[in-house]
Amino acid sequence: MRIMLMWPSDEPEVKILLDTLKKKGHEVAYWIGTRGDKKLCPQEAIFHDHFDAWDAKPAPALRQAPILPVSAELVSSMYETESSVLTLMNKRYDSSYVDERKHIYYTMLGYWNYVLDEVAPEAIVFNTIPHSIYSNIIYDLGQKRGIPMLCLEETWVARRMLSYSDYRKGSDELRAEIERVSKRVVTESELGEELREYWKEHMQPQSRVAPVYMAPQREIGEGWGLVKHRVQIALKALREGNLLSLVFGYMRRLGKKNLREDYESVIKRADWNVPFVYFPLHFQPERTTSPQGGVYHDQHLVVETLSSALPDGWEIYVKEHPSQWWLRGKTRYSSVRYPGYYERLAKIPRVRLVPISTDTFELTERARAVAVITGTSGWEALLRGKRPLVFGIPWYRDCPDIFRVDSVETCAMALEKIKNGARAPKENLLAFLKAFETVSIRAYLENQLEEKPRYTAQENMQIMASHTCEKLRALKS
């Protein structure tokens, strides 16, 4: 098959993927990688750097291509994509005005429409849920044309991933396996070693196991790690001749209000005697809200919806994600956390913003209900026997004990069931985990986060490469 490969990676192990695809008879016709990967690119493939694609720059081989401006017909047929992309641009184009963002989108749309015409891929492979603007345009154009697609999703559970032919729809295989195992009782001993360890660790009373990605994020956001991070930024600015502008920018911000001050001006301590729904704010911009949250990338809309559905006497406890202040813009304002963001949340009826130091596990345990867009807190609620309200499409979307919600009415119905005692039995979660184990891939994209990996980076890539070829064979048949 002619493959269009969306696999930007700085790791040399990507060669294993390329060699495996070739060995299985697949031709990589177009590859979006990173500059360091270019030397590995198959001779017959068009290479495109990930960051160039993000900046709406064409692949070098197509710089002189006769690409025409997009037609009004194509734009109008892709309005849903446009809406999503304008939000996705909060990451790469944070300071750009709406009209500038739109023109960049039209440029990208015209380019990728041309590429798909010229390259004519028989399948498109993504190494993760598309969320790099250009990858979302490629995905939606590919769907519109009926091109088979494959993408992976990191779950952060026992070093396992899921794969989808349609990330919005999810895994048909997982749903079928859930249906199959639901007809019998699944015991803990049936889980494989890694998932059994995961289960035991998270079932301990008062378990406080944080996701593996939180530790490295904390390291660059607090203490000496933050100092080291700032020194590295200063050294880079010095090498690039931007140190003075960096210093002046820092001096201009001194004494001015920032996100931390805004947040602390509206917080109230948690009152454990009040029945409440816990809604942890999601880190943004990130795929967990856009595109996987759909319209609910707007977290004010989530909280307003919950507020309108609350039982009498209940409140909503909202807590900021610590990574929001650790990564990227730190406590500076941005298009995802603008001046007045927290104040607007605090003004929603029966909403209480709690201190960021409030323990998220205690909030989950004491809450009557937990609501998320796609966050890990929803999964942690399930592990504690609570049925979360889920607004988006997380990897655990097909777990039978979640409440999929998309309106005041569906939220109200879910909260009423929770008020009347609805719980997530361990037996159901064990059955779900067994189904998940059966269809998931024993691999992970960010293997550098593993302190003690159980297999090498080469073995990890070979697993993903073999799985990709297996899925491509199924698509072909």
N, C-alpha and C positions, 0 to 999 in steps of 0.2 A: 504493500500500500504506500501511496505518497502521503507523507506525514508532514504536518505543520507542527513544530515542537515549541511549546512555550515553557522553557526550562532554564531560567536564569540561575546560575550557580557559580560560586567562586571555588568550588571543590573539584579537584582533578578526577574524582570518582565518576563525574558525569561521562567520561569516556567509556565507562562500562555500559552505560545506557546506550550510547551511540553504537558501540560495537555489537551489543545484543540485538538492537533493532536491525542493523545491517545483516547480522547472521540469520535472523528470522525472515529475511527477504523484504524488509521495509526500507523505503528510501526517504530520508529526511530532506525535503525539498526547501524548507524554510525553517530556520532556527533562531529564536530569540534567546540569547544567552548573555553573558557578561564579557567585557573586553578581554579578561584573562582567559576566557574559553575559546576565543576566536581561532587560536592555533589548532584546536581540536575539531573544528568544523569540517564536515565532509566536503570534499571538493565540489560535488554537484549541488550543494545547498547554498541558498542565500543566507548570509549571516546578518543579524541585526542586534545591536547592543540594547540591552534592557533599558538603560537610562536614556539613550537616544530615542527609543520608541516612546518612553514616558514624556519626553520633551517634544513629541510630534515631529521628530526628524526622521527622514526616510532611511532605509538601509542603503549603504554605499552603492550597492549594485543597481539601485533603482533611483538614484538622484536625478538622472536625466529622463526618467520615465514620463510619458505624456499623460499625466494624471489630471483629469478634468475636475472642476469644482462639483460638489454634490448637487444633485437635483432636489427640488422641493419635494418631489414624490418620495425619494429615499429618506429625507429628513422626517417627513410626516409619518412614514411607516416605522420609524425608530424613536418615537417620542418617549416611550418608557425608558429606553436606553439613555436618551439625553437627560432625563430627569435624574437617573441614577448617577450618570457620569458627572454632572454638575456638582453633586455631593461628594463623589469620589475625589474631585479636584481639590477638596479641602486639604489634602495632604501635599500634593506636588505644586499646587497653584493657589496656596492659601491667601496670598495678597492680591490675586487677580480679580478684576471686576467681572460681573456676570456676563457682559457682552464679550469680553476678552475670552472667558472660559468657553462661551458658545462657539466662538470662531475657531478656537483650538480644537474643540470637539468636531466641528464640521471638517476641519483639515484632516483630522485623524480618520473620520468616517470615510471621506473620499479616498484616502490612501489605502486603508484596509479593504475597502470594497474593490479597489483596483487589484490589490495583491491576491485576494481570493479568486478573482477572475483569471489572473495570469498564472498563478501557481496551481490552481484547481486541486487542492488537497482532498484526499479520500477520507482523511480523519485528522482531527486536531487534538493534540495531547497537552494538557496543562498539569504542572506539578503541584498546583494548589487551586483553591477556589479563586477564580479571576477577581482581582481587585486592584489592578494597576492602570486603570482607565483604558489603555489600549487593549488589554486582554479582555475587558468586558465588552468592548466594541467588537472584537474578533469573535468572542463567544456568541453574542446575540446575532451578528451577521451570519455566523456558521449555523446557528439554529434556524434562522430564517431560510437558509438554503438547504436545510436538511442534511448537513454534513455531520457524520457521527463524531462524537466527542467523548473524551475521557478526562476526568480531573480527580485529584486526590485531596483528602482533607485530613489534617492532623487532629487527633482527638485528645492527646495528652493522657491517655489512659493505657497503662501497661505497654507503652511503646507500640501503639497500634494506630493504623490509618484505615480510612474507608475510601472507596472509589465510587464515582458516579458517572453515568453517561449524561445525566441532567442534574446538576447540583441543586436546582430549585425543587425538583421532585424527590431527590434522595435515592436510596438504594432499594431497588425491587428485590434483590437477593436478601437483604436484611429483613424486609417485611415478610417475605415468604418463610424465612427461617424462624422469625418470631412467631408466626402462625403455627409452624410445625412444633416448636418446643412448648408452646402454650398448652398443648394437649396432654402434657405429663408434668410431673414434679421434678424440678432440677435441683440437685444438691450441690453444695459448695465443692465437694470432692470431684465433681465432673469438670470443673474449670481447670485449664492448664496451669502450670506452675506460676507463670508471671501474673496472670489474672487472679489466681488464688491468693498470691501474696498481696496484690493490690486490694482485694476484697477484705482480707484480714486486717490490713493496715488501716483501711478506712472504716471498718466496723468496730474498731476499738472505742470504748467509751471516751467521750471528750476528745475525739480525734482532731488533730490540728495539722493535717498534711496539706501544705500549700502546693499549688501547681509548680512544676519544675522550672517554668520560665520566670517565676517571680523573683527568685534569688539574684540572677544576673541583672535584672532590671533595678532591683533595690541597690545593688552595688554601685551603679552609676548615678543613682539619685540621692544618696545619702552619705554623710560622713566623708571619710578619706576617699572613697570611691568617686564622690562628686568632685572633690578637689582634683583628683587625678584626671577625671573626665574634662574638667575645665582647662587644666594645663595642656592636655592633648589638643583641645580646640584652639587654644592660644598659639601653640607651636605650629599648628597647621596654618592658622591665619598669618603667622610670621613668615612661613615659607612662601605663602601665596601673595604676600604684600598687603594683607587686609587687617593687620593687627590694630592700626590706629582707628579704623572704622569700627572694629569690634569693641575696643575700649570706649570710644565715644558713645556707642550704642548702649553699653553697660552703664556709663555715667548718666546718660539721659533717663534711664529707668530708675535710678536711685531716688528714693523718696516718693515715687509715684505708686499708686495703688496697683495691686496685682491680684491674681486669682486666689492666692492663699488668704489675703486680707478680705476679699469679697466673700469668700466662703465662711471665714471665721466671724464675719459680721452678722450672719444669719443662722448660725448653728444653735441647736438646743440639745442638751443631754438626753439620751434615751431614757424613757420612763418604762420600766419593764412591767408596770401594772396596767399599761394600756395595750389592748389587742392591736397588733399592727401587721401590715404587709411590708416586707423588706424588699426594696428595689435598689440594688447596687448600680450606680452609674457605670456605663461601659466606657472603656478606654477608646478615644476617638482621635483622629480618623483611623479606622481599622476595618477589616472585612467583616468582623463580628457584628457591626451595625450596618455598614454599607459595603457590599450589597445584601448581606444575609439578613438584615433587619427590614428591608423594603422601606415602606413609609415610616417605619418605627425607628429609623436612624435618628429621627427627631425625638429625643428622650423626653422633652416636655410633653409631647403628644402621648407617650406611654403613661406618664404620671397623671396627666389630665384624665385619661381614660380610666385608670385605676381609681382616681379620686371620685369620679362620677359613679363608680360601681361599688364603692365601699359599703359594707354593712354599717348600721348605726353604731356609733361609739368607737369605730376603728380608725386608725391613722395609717399613713404611709411613712416609713422611715427610709430616707434616701441618704446614701453615703457615696462620696466621690471615690473613684478608682485611684489608688495611690500612684499607679504608673502614669496617670495624667499629668502629675507634677514631676515625675522622675525623667520622663522621656521627651524627646523633641523640644518643644517650646518651654519646658519647665513650667513656671507659674506666670508666663507671659500670656497676654490675651491672644486669641486666634479666632478663626472663623468657626471653630467647634466649641470654644469657651470664650465668649465675648463679654464685654462689660455688661453687668446686669444679668448674666446667665443664672447664677445661683439665686439671686433675688427673685427672679421670675419663677423659679421652682418653689421657693419658700412661700410665695403668695398663693399658690394653688391650695384650695381648701383642704384642710386636714393633712397637710404635708409637713414633716419635720426633717430638716437636714441635720444629721448627727455628726459629731466630730469625726474626722478622718481616722483618728486613733481608735475609734470604737472597734472592738474585735468582730470581724466579719463572721467568724464561726459562732460566736455568741448571738449575734443578730439572727443568723440562720436558725439556730436552735430555739430561740425564744419567740421567733415570728410565728404568727398563726398561718401565714402564707409567704412564699417567696415568689417574686415576679422578675423575669429577665427577658431580654431580647434574644440573646443566644448564649449568655455568659456561663462560665463554670459554676457560678453560684447556684444555677438551676440544677445542675448535675449533683452538686454537693447536697442540695435539699433532698433530692431523690435518695441519696445514700443515707440520709437521716430520716427516711420514711415520710417525707413531705412531698406533696404533689405540686410542682411549680406551675405558675402561669407563664407560658412561653409565647412571645410576640413574633419571634423570627424563626429561622430554620437552622438550629444548631445540629451537631452530628447526632445527638440523642433524640431528635425530633420524633422518632417512631417508637420511643418507649411508651408502652400503653398507659402509664400512670401520669403522664404530663397533661396539662390542660392547654391545648392550642387555642389562643385567643386573638381576636382581631377587631373587637368592638366593645362598647360599654356593656352591651347585652351579654356577650360571651364571657366577659370578665365577671359580671354580676352572677351569672349561673355558676361559674367555677368557684367563686368565693362563697356562695351559698352552700355548695357541696362541702367545701372545706370547713365552713362553720358548723356543719352538721356531722363532721367527723371523718370526712374522706381522707384516707391515708394511702401510702404506697407500700404494700407489703414486701418484705424481703424476698419472699418466694418469687414475686413478679420480677424484681430487679435481677435476681439470680438467673431467671429464664432469659431475660433480655441480654445479660452479659454473656450467657452461653451462645445465644444467637449471634451477638456481636463478635465473639471470638471465632466463630465458624466462618464468617464472611470477611472479616477484617484482614489487613495485611500487617504482618509483624515487622514493621519498619517505621521510620520517622524521618521527616525532612531536616529538622534542626538537631542533628545528632551531637553537635558540639555542646549542647546543654546537659547531656548525660554525664554525670560524674563517673559512673562505672558502667560503660556500655557493655552489653552482654555479647555483642558481636561487633566486628570491625566496620569502619565506614565503607569498605569495599563490599563486605557481605550485605550491608544495609542497602547499598545501591543495586546490587545484583537482585535482591528480593524485589525492589521496585521495578527494575528493568524486566524481570521475568513476568511479574504481574501485568505490566503494561502490554507486553507482547501477547500474553494470554487473553487479555481483554480485546486487543486489536484483532486477534484471530476470531473471537466470538462476534465482533462487529462485522467482520468480512463475511462470515458464514450466514 
